[in-house]
């Protein structure tokens, strides 16, 4: 994939997010829910896919020395704490209920907004709101730490539920590519969905690439590795 990531913010940009920024984020959250997919988020989506497509070592590849396991855990726990603070304030501003659960999943921080029925309803059926909130949260973490975040956000278990059906779809495309001997393009997907498909293709020993721009960006699975 040829996606690129943005540069690390300057010292002025790394100041803690202001209340005005949180208010803007709250407005963006509401607009994302109302727009239901009409907002142009191609740039952030490509950045997210570039971050998600890398392995865990990439999170620390700018360090002078490799991270120890203890340092990695501290970094990821800090990311989770920053994200939780940001999301709690955002929920307060938007007057929404929800509990924040923090965990570490492999080489990334994992944060879930649980018990947020209203937010979960706004997020379904396609998860556009979740994608927007994840990008806002990653930017909030990057603003505080000065380093790119690969944090994964979920709302009410949406990603876990969605992942199973995506893997089935990817497995069907893999079988079709093998049997037909031709490349199989899938429907347009968001960065999380494309990452799931790429993982399945890799696991099955086939090559996959992302193609298209913006909302038309999708995965193509090829019959050869």
Secondary structure, DSSP 4 states (H G I P E B T S, - for coil): -----PPPPPTTTTSPPPHHHHHHHHHHHHHHHHHTS-S--HHHHHHHHHHHHS-GGGGGTTSSSPPPHHHHHHHHHHHHHHHHHHHHHHHHHTT---EEEEEEETTEEEEEEES-HHHHHHHTTT-HHHHHHHHHHHHHHHHHHSS----EEEETTHHHHHHHHHHHHHHHHHHHHHHH-S-EEPPP--HHHHHHHHHHHHHTT-EEEEESSGGG-EEEEES--
